[in-house]
């Protein structure tokens, strides 16, 4: 995925992306008017279009907002047993990483937690290299390449340090790198032509568990990030609904009962194009957020070693 496409689908600020859609709708509408392909004359159907069709569409967005709220609330509410299990699962996961890192505790912030995993992977890779004998190195020529790949992956994980946006953290972890390193580590553990020492095998098993932890953390943070995005989307649609309805009403009042308008004919193209752009704001906001949620979901479908072609950025 090229950087421009990734910015539009995932990394870009959703309000900026929505603004680009709105500006695009204005330019397209005004451009078609300038070319004479569409007209906004006093006797045209603009009044009917704004008064009925567009208003119905805006109320449909309100329904979508309610549906989004239901999705968010369904994840927030829970029974005592269900919430207890979720907390216990989170603690067990954190304890696993803490034991592998040799730390009594781990950070609460997602970026610092992932940095801890990345640093631990590097430490374990160094320990694995030190535990290798010359016989091991000669027997398995891919070890140096494996260590280079694992260290590069760990460095990429550590690069999220200081990132406060959860979705930006998830964006950094996109791609098949974790699955490739997971498979490579498992292959070394199961290889028959090299008999690693017990110490070397322990380090490899620790690296394997840490890479699994990255996959789990990525999916968990993705869930949190999408929930936050949907909550923000719901609020924005609620906030913008009334102003857009007001704008629709004002455009409608420009057209009188007789074939005339309260706006001069030369200005109708600009005014109506602007009105259409304003009405398009809720749709643009919805589109920008849904595009990101769908893109993140698509590129993080796999949790295990299998990576579909669509997920390979």
C-alpha positions as a Python dict, from the first residue, in 0.01 Angstrom:
ca = {
    (1, 'X'): (0, 0, 0),
    (2, 'X'): (147, 334, -101),
    (3, 'X'): (176, 612, 157),
    (4, 'X'): (-100, 830, 5),
    (5, 'X'): (-351, 546, 5),
    (6, 'X'): (-255, 444, 358),
    (7, 'X'): (-296, 804, 474),
    (8, 'X'): (-647, 829, 328),
    (9, 'X'): (-758, 487, 456),
    (10, 'X'): (-589, 472, 797),
    (11, 'X'): (-334, 728, 911),
    (12, 'X'): (-494, 1058, 810),
    (13, 'X'): (-699, 1267, 1050),
    (14, 'X'): (-1060, 1169, 984),
    (15, 'X'): (-1187, 1528, 985),
    (16, 'X'): (-926, 1627, 727),
    (17, 'X'): (-1017, 1330, 508),
    (18, 'X'): (-1387, 1416, 544),
    (19, 'X'): (-1309, 1777, 451),
    (20, 'X'): (-1141, 1657, 132),
    (21, 'X'): (-1456, 1462, 43),
    (22, 'X'): (-1671, 1771, 108),
    (23, 'X'): (-1446, 1994, -103),
    (24, 'X'): (-1451, 1730, -375),
    (25, 'X'): (-1833, 1723, -375),
    (26, 'X'): (-1842, 2102, -413),
    (27, 'X'): (-1588, 2103, -697),
    (28, 'X'): (-1760, 1818, -882),
    (29, 'X'): (-2104, 1980, -852),
    (30, 'X'): (-1981, 2323, -951),
    (31, 'X'): (-1770, 2178, -1232),
    (32, 'X'): (-2069, 1992, -1381),
    (33, 'X'): (-2271, 2313, -1358),
    (34, 'X'): (-1999, 2510, -1534),
    (35, 'X'): (-1987, 2250, -1812),
    (36, 'X'): (-2365, 2275, -1851),
    (37, 'X'): (-2426, 1910, -1763),
    (38, 'X'): (-2653, 2008, -1473),
    (39, 'X'): (-2839, 2333, -1403),
    (40, 'X'): (-2983, 2503, -1097),
    (41, 'X'): (-3244, 2729, -1253),
    (42, 'X'): (-3549, 2872, -1071),
    (43, 'X'): (-3776, 2607, -1221),
    (44, 'X'): (-3541, 2315, -1145),
    (45, 'X'): (-3607, 2035, -896),
    (46, 'X'): (-3349, 2159, -642),
    (47, 'X'): (-3616, 2262, -390),
    (48, 'X'): (-3782, 1920, -402),
    (49, 'X'): (-3446, 1745, -384),
    (50, 'X'): (-3340, 1932, -70),
    (51, 'X'): (-3686, 1934, 85),
    (52, 'X'): (-3755, 1562, 67),
    (53, 'X'): (-3479, 1336, -57),
    (54, 'X'): (-3183, 1491, 124),
    (55, 'X'): (-3376, 1539, 449),
    (56, 'X'): (-3473, 1171, 440),
    (57, 'X'): (-3108, 1083, 392),
    (58, 'X'): (-3004, 1291, 692),
    (59, 'X'): (-3261, 1117, 910),
    (60, 'X'): (-3123, 786, 786),
    (61, 'X'): (-2785, 897, 920),
    (62, 'X'): (-2948, 952, 1259),
    (63, 'X'): (-3059, 588, 1249),
    (64, 'X'): (-2704, 487, 1164),
    (65, 'X'): (-2582, 692, 1462),
    (66, 'X'): (-2815, 502, 1693),
    (67, 'X'): (-2690, 171, 1550),
    (68, 'X'): (-2329, 276, 1606),
    (69, 'X'): (-2413, 366, 1966),
    (70, 'X'): (-2567, 23, 2017),
    (71, 'X'): (-2247, -141, 1888),
    (72, 'X'): (-2037, 61, 2133),
    (73, 'X'): (-2266, 1, 2430),
    (74, 'X'): (-2279, -373, 2362),
    (75, 'X'): (-1903, -384, 2430),
    (76, 'X'): (-1916, -157, 2734),
    (77, 'X'): (-2189, -336, 2927),
    (78, 'X'): (-2137, -679, 3076),
    (79, 'X'): (-2211, -909, 3366),
    (80, 'X'): (-1986, -929, 3671),
    (81, 'X'): (-1858, -1271, 3564),
    (82, 'X'): (-1791, -1152, 3209),
    (83, 'X'): (-1608, -839, 3323),
    (84, 'X'): (-1409, -1041, 3578),
    (85, 'X'): (-1300, -1286, 3308),
    (86, 'X'): (-1190, -998, 3085),
    (87, 'X'): (-985, -841, 3364),
    (88, 'X'): (-829, -1176, 3460),
    (89, 'X'): (-743, -1243, 3096),
    (90, 'X'): (-575, -904, 3065),
    (91, 'X'): (-375, -960, 3383),
    (92, 'X'): (-266, -1308, 3273),
    (93, 'X'): (-150, -1167, 2942),
    (94, 'X'): (46, -888, 3112),
    (95, 'X'): (202, -1134, 3358),
    (96, 'X'): (319, -1354, 3069),
    (97, 'X'): (501, -1060, 2909),
    (98, 'X'): (640, -945, 3246),
    (99, 'X'): (779, -1292, 3319),
    (100, 'X'): (948, -1308, 2979),
    (101, 'X'): (1089, -957, 3028),
    (102, 'X'): (1201, -1030, 3383),
    (103, 'X'): (1008, -730, 3511),
    (104, 'X'): (782, -711, 3820),
    (105, 'X'): (536, -494, 3629),
    (106, 'X'): (458, -357, 3284),
    (107, 'X'): (343, -11, 3163),
    (108, 'X'): (-25, 68, 3124),
    (109, 'X'): (27, 280, 2812),
    (110, 'X'): (-4, 77, 2487),
    (111, 'X'): (309, 230, 2330),
    (112, 'X'): (531, 166, 2632),
    (113, 'X'): (393, -185, 2672),
    (114, 'X'): (484, -266, 2312),
    (115, 'X'): (826, -105, 2357),
    (116, 'X'): (883, -344, 2649),
    (117, 'X'): (798, -637, 2421),
    (118, 'X'): (1027, -509, 2146),
    (119, 'X'): (1319, -456, 2384),
    (120, 'X'): (1267, -802, 2532),
    (121, 'X'): (1266, -963, 2186),
    (122, 'X'): (1599, -794, 2112),
    (123, 'X'): (1743, -912, 2445),
    (124, 'X'): (1625, -1267, 2386),
    (125, 'X'): (1763, -1264, 2030),
    (126, 'X'): (2103, -1152, 2164),
    (127, 'X'): (2091, -1421, 2432),
    (128, 'X'): (2001, -1682, 2169),
    (129, 'X'): (2295, -1575, 1953),
    (130, 'X'): (2533, -1595, 2250),
    (131, 'X'): (2404, -1943, 2333),
    (132, 'X'): (2481, -2077, 1985),
    (133, 'X'): (2785, -2290, 1925),
    (134, 'X'): (2994, -2277, 1608),
    (135, 'X'): (2847, -2613, 1512),
    (136, 'X'): (2495, -2467, 1531),
    (137, 'X'): (2594, -2174, 1308),
    (138, 'X'): (2755, -2395, 1045),
    (139, 'X'): (2465, -2638, 1043),
    (140, 'X'): (2199, -2372, 994),
    (141, 'X'): (2297, -2097, 752),
    (142, 'X'): (1970, -1910, 796),
    (143, 'X'): (2032, -1819, 1160),
    (144, 'X'): (2205, -1490, 1085),
    (145, 'X'): (1925, -1389, 850),
    (146, 'X'): (1668, -1493, 1111),
    (147, 'X'): (1835, -1285, 1382),
    (148, 'X'): (1851, -985, 1150),
    (149, 'X'): (1479, -1014, 1069),
    (150, 'X'): (1379, -1053, 1434),
    (151, 'X'): (1587, -752, 1542),
    (152, 'X'): (1441, -542, 1261),
    (153, 'X'): (1091, -645, 1367),
    (154, 'X'): (1167, -562, 1730),
    (155, 'X'): (1300, -221, 1626),
    (156, 'X'): (979, -156, 1433),
    (157, 'X'): (775, -240, 1744),
    (158, 'X'): (986, -4, 1954),
    (159, 'X'): (924, 277, 1704),
    (160, 'X'): (571, 323, 1847),
    (161, 'X'): (722, 486, 2157),
    (162, 'X'): (565, 824, 2220),
    (163, 'X'): (262, 752, 1999),
    (164, 'X'): (-51, 854, 2186),
    (165, 'X'): (-305, 760, 1919),
    (166, 'X'): (-398, 393, 1961),
    (167, 'X'): (-488, 357, 1594),
    (168, 'X'): (-148, 494, 1492),
    (169, 'X'): (8, 222, 1704),
    (170, 'X'): (-204, -40, 1528),
    (171, 'X'): (-108, 112, 1192),
    (172, 'X'): (261, 64, 1273),
    (173, 'X'): (197, -305, 1342),
    (174, 'X'): (12, -371, 1015),
    (175, 'X'): (150, -619, 767),
    (176, 'X'): (266, -982, 770),
    (177, 'X'): (597, -928, 957),
    (178, 'X'): (476, -1083, 1282),
    (179, 'X'): (347, -1394, 1102),
    (180, 'X'): (674, -1433, 909),
    (181, 'X'): (883, -1407, 1226),
    (182, 'X'): (644, -1637, 1411),
    (183, 'X'): (681, -1901, 1141),
    (184, 'X'): (1061, -1860, 1121),
    (185, 'X'): (1098, -1899, 1498),
    (186, 'X'): (874, -2206, 1505),
    (187, 'X'): (1068, -2359, 1215),
    (188, 'X'): (1397, -2322, 1401),
    (189, 'X'): (1246, -2487, 1707),
    (190, 'X'): (1121, -2781, 1499),
    (191, 'X'): (1424, -2825, 1274),
    (192, 'X'): (1592, -3166, 1284),
    (193, 'X'): (1936, -3084, 1144),
    (194, 'X'): (2036, -2862, 1438),
    (195, 'X'): (2036, -2971, 1801),
    (196, 'X'): (2030, -2646, 1990),
    (197, 'X'): (2141, -2634, 2348),
    (198, 'X'): (1874, -2616, 2616),
    (199, 'X'): (1959, -2251, 2678),
    (200, 'X'): (1927, -2163, 2308),
    (201, 'X'): (1594, -2344, 2281),
    (202, 'X'): (1463, -2159, 2585),
    (203, 'X'): (1550, -1827, 2424),
    (204, 'X'): (1379, -1927, 2099),
    (205, 'X'): (1067, -2033, 2287),
    (206, 'X'): (1065, -1697, 2466),
    (207, 'X'): (1092, -1513, 2134),
    (208, 'X'): (802, -1722, 2003),
    (209, 'X'): (584, -1629, 2302),
    (210, 'X'): (675, -1261, 2268),
    (211, 'X'): (579, -1254, 1900),
    (212, 'X'): (249, -1419, 1992),
    (213, 'X'): (204, -1142, 2249),
    (214, 'X'): (248, -879, 1977),
    (215, 'X'): (-26, -1045, 1771),
    (216, 'X'): (-262, -1053, 2070),
    (217, 'X'): (-181, -694, 2168),
    (218, 'X'): (-238, -578, 1811),
    (219, 'X'): (-584, -732, 1801),
    (220, 'X'): (-673, -596, 2146),
    (221, 'X'): (-556, -243, 2070),
    (222, 'X'): (-738, -261, 1736),
    (223, 'X'): (-1061, -334, 1922),
    (224, 'X'): (-1007, -39, 2156),
    (225, 'X'): (-913, 196, 1872),
    (226, 'X'): (-1214, 108, 1656),
    (227, 'X'): (-1445, 148, 1956),
    (228, 'X'): (-1299, 494, 2018),
    (229, 'X'): (-1340, 583, 1650),
    (230, 'X'): (-1702, 469, 1645),
    (231, 'X'): (-1775, 667, 1961),
    (232, 'X'): (-1624, 980, 1804),
    (233, 'X'): (-1816, 916, 1482),
    (234, 'X'): (-2142, 891, 1675),
    (235, 'X'): (-2078, 1221, 1853),
    (236, 'X'): (-1979, 1404, 1533),
    (237, 'X'): (-2290, 1286, 1349),
    (238, 'X'): (-2506, 1401, 1640),
    (239, 'X'): (-2334, 1741, 1653),
    (240, 'X'): (-2347, 1807, 1279),
    (241, 'X'): (-2705, 1687, 1220),
    (242, 'X'): (-2887, 2004, 1329),
    (243, 'X'): (-2664, 2253, 1136),
    (244, 'X'): (-2696, 2041, 820),
    (245, 'X'): (-3075, 2029, 855),
    (246, 'X'): (-3074, 2407, 896),
    (247, 'X'): (-2861, 2446, 584),
    (248, 'X'): (-3101, 2223, 391),
    (249, 'X'): (-3393, 2438, 504),
    (250, 'X'): (-3219, 2758, 397),
    (251, 'X'): (-3140, 2625, 49),
    (252, 'X'): (-3503, 2517, 11),
    (253, 'X'): (-3632, 2864, 103),
    (254, 'X'): (-3434, 3017, -183),
    (255, 'X'): (-3690, 2877, -426),
    (256, 'X'): (-4028, 3045, -422),
    (257, 'X'): (-4366, 2907, -531),
    (258, 'X'): (-4335, 3077, -865),
    (259, 'X'): (-4045, 3000, -1102),
    (260, 'X'): (-3800, 3235, -933),
    (261, 'X'): (-3539, 3238, -657),
    (262, 'X'): (-3433, 3477, -384),
    (263, 'X'): (-3075, 3444, -507),
    (264, 'X'): (-2962, 3602, -830),
    (265, 'X'): (-2936, 3363, -1123),
    (266, 'X'): (-2556, 3406, -1169),
    (267, 'X'): (-2498, 3303, -805),
    (268, 'X'): (-2726, 2998, -801),
    (269, 'X'): (-2453, 2758, -913),
    (270, 'X'): (-2218, 2860, -631),
    (271, 'X'): (-2489, 2875, -364),
    (272, 'X'): (-2649, 2540, -446),
    (273, 'X'): (-2309, 2370, -488),
    (274, 'X'): (-2215, 2500, -144),
    (275, 'X'): (-2546, 2373, -7),
    (276, 'X'): (-2483, 2028, -151),
    (277, 'X'): (-2134, 2029, 0),
    (278, 'X'): (-2278, 2119, 343),
    (279, 'X'): (-2536, 1842, 319),
    (280, 'X'): (-2255, 1604, 221),
    (281, 'X'): (-2067, 1671, 547),
    (282, 'X'): (-2235, 1393, 754),
    (283, 'X'): (-2187, 1143, 471),
    (284, 'X'): (-1821, 1244, 439),
    (285, 'X'): (-1762, 1202, 812),
    (286, 'X'): (-1934, 864, 810),
    (287, 'X'): (-1738, 755, 502),
    (288, 'X'): (-1400, 863, 643),
    (289, 'X'): (-1448, 675, 972),
    (290, 'X'): (-1600, 363, 814),
    (291, 'X'): (-1315, 349, 562),
    (292, 'X'): (-1061, 344, 844),
    (293, 'X'): (-1248, 85, 1051),
    (294, 'X'): (-1294, -140, 747),
    (295, 'X'): (-932, -98, 633),
    (296, 'X'): (-787, -174, 977),
    (297, 'X'): (-1016, -477, 1006),
    (298, 'X'): (-912, -600, 662),
    (299, 'X'): (-538, -567, 721),
    (300, 'X'): (-549, -728, 1068),
    (301, 'X'): (-774, -1025, 1002),
    (302, 'X'): (-511, -1291, 1066),
    (303, 'X'): (-393, -1367, 1419),
    (304, 'X'): (-189, -1680, 1353),
    (305, 'X'): (82, -1767, 1098),
    (306, 'X'): (-156, -1763, 801),
    (307, 'X'): (-161, -1430, 620),
    (308, 'X'): (-411, -1379, 333),
    (309, 'X'): (-274, -1192, 28),
    (310, 'X'): (-507, -899, 98),
    (311, 'X'): (-337, -839, 433),
    (312, 'X'): (9, -799, 284),
    (313, 'X'): (55, -422, 256),
}
